[in-house]
Amino acid sequence: MNQQPLWMEGVSDAIGFLGGSLLGFWAGQLLGLNIFAEGYGNSTIAGIVLVGLGGGLGLQLARRWRRIRAQKRHESQ
């Protein structure tokens, strides 16, 4: 059984999620939203939402990248 596709799927999902989360975090920092502030004020919640949205978008981009890559590989055979 070839574990390479499963390994590639897991690593690309992790990189996409982490990269998107970091982009969301940095965007929040640029907007003055601190996710680590004490309490759960509006700016903290907005920052957490940006991190979550960034992670989800990064994950979807990683999956789209894999799908396009698989289609190109399939077409070339």
Buried (B, 14 or more C-beta within 10 A) or exposed (E): EEEEEEEEEEEBBEBBBBBBBBBBBEBBEEEEBEBEEEEEEEBBEBBBBBBEBBBBBBBBBBBEEBEEEEEEEEEEE
